[in-house]
């Protein structure tokens, strides 16, 4: 419940858009990023793929990383 997956996209050191698993969609931070986020949010297969990445990256590795830190 406390794990959040964030996937950010940058261009020239400027964050354009970000997917957050707690929000469940892409959010744009620039004019171009808002357009990109809207297009990606309207693509159901791409959006569901991003949502699945939380399980792939976070939930499958959290116990391993937690044990390594202890």
CNS distance restraints for C-alpha pairs under 8 A (distance, minus, plus):
assign (resid   3 and name CA) (resid  58 and name CA) 7.17 0.50 0.50
assign (resid   3 and name CA) (resid  59 and name CA) 7.91 0.50 0.50
assign (resid   4 and name CA) (resid  20 and name CA) 6.94 0.50 0.50
assign (resid   4 and name CA) (resid  21 and name CA) 5.67 0.50 0.50
assign (resid   4 and name CA) (resid  22 and name CA) 6.16 0.50 0.50
assign (resid   4 and name CA) (resid  54 and name CA) 7.30 0.50 0.50
assign (resid   4 and name CA) (resid  58 and name CA) 7.93 0.50 0.50
assign (resid   5 and name CA) (resid  19 and name CA) 7.90 0.50 0.50
assign (resid   5 and name CA) (resid  20 and name CA) 5.84 0.50 0.50
assign (resid   5 and name CA) (resid  21 and name CA) 5.18 0.50 0.50
assign (resid   5 and name CA) (resid  22 and name CA) 7.69 0.50 0.50
assign (resid   5 and name CA) (resid  53 and name CA) 7.57 0.50 0.50
assign (resid   5 and name CA) (resid  54 and name CA) 5.30 0.50 0.50
assign (resid   5 and name CA) (resid  58 and name CA) 6.95 0.50 0.50
assign (resid   6 and name CA) (resid  18 and name CA) 6.85 0.50 0.50
assign (resid   6 and name CA) (resid  19 and name CA) 5.55 0.50 0.50
assign (resid   6 and name CA) (resid  20 and name CA) 4.59 0.50 0.50
assign (resid   6 and name CA) (resid  21 and name CA) 6.48 0.50 0.50
assign (resid   7 and name CA) (resid  18 and name CA) 5.59 0.50 0.50
assign (resid   7 and name CA) (resid  19 and name CA) 5.04 0.50 0.50
assign (resid   7 and name CA) (resid  20 and name CA) 6.64 0.50 0.50
assign (resid   8 and name CA) (resid  15 and name CA) 6.89 0.50 0.50
assign (resid   8 and name CA) (resid  16 and name CA) 7.73 0.50 0.50
assign (resid   8 and name CA) (resid  17 and name CA) 5.97 0.50 0.50
assign (resid   8 and name CA) (resid  18 and name CA) 4.23 0.50 0.50
assign (resid   8 and name CA) (resid  19 and name CA) 6.34 0.50 0.50
assign (resid   9 and name CA) (resid  15 and name CA) 5.87 0.50 0.50
assign (resid   9 and name CA) (resid  16 and name CA) 5.80 0.50 0.50
assign (resid   9 and name CA) (resid  17 and name CA) 5.45 0.50 0.50
assign (resid   9 and name CA) (resid  18 and name CA) 6.18 0.50 0.50
assign (resid  10 and name CA) (resid  14 and name CA) 5.27 0.50 0.50
assign (resid  10 and name CA) (resid  15 and name CA) 4.30 0.50 0.50
assign (resid  10 and name CA) (resid  16 and name CA) 5.46 0.50 0.50
assign (resid  10 and name CA) (resid  17 and name CA) 7.33 0.50 0.50
assign (resid  11 and name CA) (resid  15 and name CA) 6.55 0.50 0.50
assign (resid  11 and name CA) (resid  16 and name CA) 6.83 0.50 0.50
assign (resid  15 and name CA) (resid  29 and name CA) 6.71 0.50 0.50
assign (resid  15 and name CA) (resid  30 and name CA) 7.81 0.50 0.50
assign (resid  16 and name CA) (resid  28 and name CA) 5.83 0.50 0.50
assign (resid  16 and name CA) (resid  29 and name CA) 5.31 0.50 0.50
assign (resid  16 and name CA) (resid  30 and name CA) 5.61 0.50 0.50
assign (resid  16 and name CA) (resid  32 and name CA) 7.03 0.50 0.50
assign (resid  16 and name CA) (resid  33 and name CA) 4.39 0.50 0.50
assign (resid  16 and name CA) (resid  34 and name CA) 7.74 0.50 0.50
assign (resid  17 and name CA) (resid  26 and name CA) 6.53 0.50 0.50
assign (resid  17 and name CA) (resid  27 and name CA) 5.50 0.50 0.50
assign (resid  17 and name CA) (resid  28 and name CA) 4.23 0.50 0.50
assign (resid  17 and name CA) (resid  29 and name CA) 5.76 0.50 0.50
assign (resid  17 and name CA) (resid  30 and name CA) 7.66 0.50 0.50
assign (resid  17 and name CA) (resid  33 and name CA) 5.06 0.50 0.50
assign (resid  17 and name CA) (resid  34 and name CA) 7.12 0.50 0.50
assign (resid  17 and name CA) (resid  36 and name CA) 7.39 0.50 0.50
assign (resid  17 and name CA) (resid  37 and name CA) 6.28 0.50 0.50
assign (resid  18 and name CA) (resid  26 and name CA) 5.37 0.50 0.50
assign (resid  18 and name CA) (resid  27 and name CA) 5.39 0.50 0.50
assign (resid  18 and name CA) (resid  28 and name CA) 6.56 0.50 0.50
assign (resid  18 and name CA) (resid  37 and name CA) 7.95 0.50 0.50
assign (resid  19 and name CA) (resid  23 and name CA) 7.70 0.50 0.50
assign (resid  19 and name CA) (resid  24 and name CA) 7.12 0.50 0.50
assign (resid  19 and name CA) (resid  25 and name CA) 5.63 0.50 0.50
assign (resid  19 and name CA) (resid  26 and name CA) 4.29 0.50 0.50
assign (resid  19 and name CA) (resid  27 and name CA) 6.41 0.50 0.50
assign (resid  19 and name CA) (resid  50 and name CA) 7.58 0.50 0.50
assign (resid  20 and name CA) (resid  24 and name CA) 5.90 0.50 0.50
assign (resid  20 and name CA) (resid  25 and name CA) 6.44 0.50 0.50
assign (resid  20 and name CA) (resid  26 and name CA) 6.86 0.50 0.50
assign (resid  21 and name CA) (resid  25 and name CA) 7.24 0.50 0.50
assign (resid  21 and name CA) (resid  51 and name CA) 6.29 0.50 0.50
assign (resid  21 and name CA) (resid  54 and name CA) 6.95 0.50 0.50
assign (resid  24 and name CA) (resid  51 and name CA) 6.85 0.50 0.50
assign (resid  25 and name CA) (resid  41 and name CA) 6.17 0.50 0.50
assign (resid  25 and name CA) (resid  47 and name CA) 7.02 0.50 0.50
assign (resid  26 and name CA) (resid  37 and name CA) 5.08 0.50 0.50
assign (resid  26 and name CA) (resid  38 and name CA) 7.49 0.50 0.50
assign (resid  26 and name CA) (resid  40 and name CA) 7.12 0.50 0.50
assign (resid  26 and name CA) (resid  41 and name CA) 6.22 0.50 0.50
assign (resid  27 and name CA) (resid  33 and name CA) 7.68 0.50 0.50
assign (resid  27 and name CA) (resid  34 and name CA) 6.69 0.50 0.50
assign (resid  27 and name CA) (resid  37 and name CA) 5.65 0.50 0.50
assign (resid  28 and name CA) (resid  32 and name CA) 7.66 0.50 0.50
assign (resid  28 and name CA) (resid  33 and name CA) 4.28 0.50 0.50
assign (resid  28 and name CA) (resid  34 and name CA) 3.94 0.50 0.50
assign (resid  28 and name CA) (resid  35 and name CA) 7.34 0.50 0.50
assign (resid  28 and name CA) (resid  36 and name CA) 7.21 0.50 0.50
assign (resid  28 and name CA) (resid  37 and name CA) 5.46 0.50 0.50
assign (resid  29 and name CA) (resid  33 and name CA) 5.61 0.50 0.50
assign (resid  29 and name CA) (resid  34 and name CA) 6.33 0.50 0.50
assign (resid  30 and name CA) (resid  34 and name CA) 6.03 0.50 0.50
assign (resid  31 and name CA) (resid  35 and name CA) 6.68 0.50 0.50
assign (resid  32 and name CA) (resid  36 and name CA) 6.28 0.50 0.50
assign (resid  33 and name CA) (resid  37 and name CA) 5.94 0.50 0.50
assign (resid  34 and name CA) (resid  38 and name CA) 6.11 0.50 0.50
assign (resid  35 and name CA) (resid  39 and name CA) 6.32 0.50 0.50
assign (resid  36 and name CA) (resid  40 and name CA) 6.18 0.50 0.50
assign (resid  37 and name CA) (resid  41 and name CA) 5.93 0.50 0.50
assign (resid  38 and name CA) (resid  42 and name CA) 6.24 0.50 0.50
assign (resid  39 and name CA) (resid  43 and name CA) 6.57 0.50 0.50
assign (resid  40 and name CA) (resid  44 and name CA) 8.00 0.50 0.50
assign (resid  40 and name CA) (resid  46 and name CA) 6.65 0.50 0.50
assign (resid  40 and name CA) (resid  47 and name CA) 6.62 0.50 0.50
assign (resid  41 and name CA) (resid  46 and name CA) 7.86 0.50 0.50
assign (resid  41 and name CA) (resid  47 and name CA) 6.01 0.50 0.50
assign (resid  42 and name CA) (resid  47 and name CA) 7.86 0.50 0.50
assign (resid  43 and name CA) (resid  47 and name CA) 6.15 0.50 0.50
assign (resid  44 and name CA) (resid  48 and name CA) 6.05 0.50 0.50
assign (resid  45 and name CA) (resid  49 and name CA) 6.14 0.50 0.50
assign (resid  46 and name CA) (resid  50 and name CA) 6.42 0.50 0.50
assign (resid  47 and name CA) (resid  51 and name CA) 6.35 0.50 0.50
assign (resid  48 and name CA) (resid  52 and name CA) 6.20 0.50 0.50
assign (resid  49 and name CA) (resid  53 and name CA) 6.49 0.50 0.50
assign (resid  50 and name CA) (resid  54 and name CA) 7.51 0.50 0.50
assign (resid  52 and name CA) (resid  56 and name CA) 6.55 0.50 0.50
assign (resid  53 and name CA) (resid  57 and name CA) 5.82 0.50 0.50
assign (resid  53 and name CA) (resid  58 and name CA) 7.68 0.50 0.50
assign (resid  54 and name CA) (resid  58 and name CA) 5.23 0.50 0.50
assign (resid  54 and name CA) (resid  59 and name CA) 6.56 0.50 0.50
assign (resid  55 and name CA) (resid  59 and name CA) 4.74 0.50 0.50
assign (resid  55 and name CA) (resid  60 and name CA) 6.24 0.50 0.50
assign (resid  56 and name CA) (resid  60 and name CA) 5.95 0.50 0.50
assign (resid  57 and name CA) (resid  61 and name CA) 6.36 0.50 0.50
assign (resid  58 and name CA) (resid  62 and name CA) 5.66 0.50 0.50
assign (resid  59 and name CA) (resid  63 and name CA) 7.88 0.50 0.50
assign (resid  61 and name CA) (resid  65 and name CA) 6.20 0.50 0.50
assign (resid  62 and name CA) (resid  66 and name CA) 5.94 0.50 0.50
assign (resid  63 and name CA) (resid  67 and name CA) 6.08 0.50 0.50
assign (resid  64 and name CA) (resid  68 and name CA) 6.24 0.50 0.50
assign (resid  65 and name CA) (resid  69 and name CA) 6.31 0.50 0.50
assign (resid  66 and name CA) (resid  70 and name CA) 6.55 0.50 0.50
